[in-house]
């Protein structure tokens, strides 16, 4: 198996790491996050290593352009 490193938003990180969507109140946003194909493996390393405190880059999983934290993750290619 081969994996690609990517950067994902907090909503996607919580969903892929813990199947947790309790922090998403907007039904459209919930659909956006849960409709992502593939399983992302979240890896922030030690003490936030691999995480950006704030970024405007699109989430590599759901594609949201909303600003916020981004977390390192891996997806099978």
C-alpha positions as CSV (number, residue, x, y, z in Angstrom):
1,X,0.0,0.0,0.0
2,X,1.1,3.5,-0.7
3,X,0.0,6.6,1.2
4,X,0.1,10.3,0.4
5,X,0.6,12.9,3.1
6,X,-2.1,15.6,3.2
7,X,-3.4,18.4,5.3
8,X,-7.0,18.2,6.7
9,X,-9.3,20.5,8.7
10,X,-10.4,19.9,12.3
11,X,-13.8,18.6,11.3
12,X,-12.3,16.0,9.0
13,X,-9.6,15.1,11.6
14,X,-12.3,14.5,14.3
15,X,-14.5,12.5,11.9
16,X,-11.7,10.3,10.5
17,X,-9.9,9.8,13.8
18,X,-12.9,9.2,16.1
19,X,-16.0,9.1,13.9
20,X,-17.0,12.2,15.9
21,X,-19.3,14.8,14.2
22,X,-20.7,16.3,17.4
23,X,-19.0,19.6,16.8
24,X,-20.7,20.1,13.4
25,X,-24.0,21.9,13.7
26,X,-24.6,22.8,10.1
27,X,-26.3,20.0,8.1
28,X,-24.6,21.1,4.8
29,X,-21.2,21.0,6.5
30,X,-21.9,17.6,8.1
31,X,-22.8,16.2,4.6
32,X,-19.6,17.8,3.2
33,X,-17.4,16.0,5.9
34,X,-19.1,12.7,5.9
35,X,-19.3,12.3,2.1
36,X,-15.5,12.3,1.8
37,X,-14.3,9.1,0.0
38,X,-11.3,7.3,1.4
39,X,-10.2,7.0,5.0
40,X,-7.7,9.5,6.3
41,X,-5.2,8.5,9.0
42,X,-4.6,11.5,11.3
43,X,-1.0,11.9,12.6
44,X,-0.1,15.1,14.5
45,X,3.1,13.6,15.9
46,X,4.3,14.9,19.3
47,X,3.3,18.2,20.7
48,X,1.3,19.3,17.6
49,X,4.1,18.5,15.2
50,X,2.6,18.3,11.7
51,X,-0.3,20.6,12.6
52,X,-0.7,24.2,11.4
53,X,-2.4,26.4,14.0
54,X,-4.1,28.4,11.3
55,X,-4.3,28.1,7.5
56,X,-6.3,29.3,4.6
57,X,-5.3,26.3,2.5
58,X,-8.2,24.0,1.4
59,X,-8.7,20.8,3.3
60,X,-7.3,17.9,1.3
61,X,-10.2,15.7,2.4
62,X,-13.5,17.8,2.2
63,X,-12.1,20.7,0.2
64,X,-13.4,23.4,2.5
65,X,-11.8,26.8,2.0
66,X,-12.7,27.9,5.6
67,X,-9.7,29.1,7.6
68,X,-8.6,27.1,10.7
69,X,-6.2,24.5,11.9
70,X,-4.9,21.9,9.6
71,X,-3.7,18.5,10.7
72,X,-1.3,16.1,8.9
73,X,-2.9,13.0,7.7
74,X,-2.3,10.1,5.3
75,X,-4.6,8.6,2.7
76,X,-4.1,5.5,0.6
77,X,-3.4,6.2,-3.1
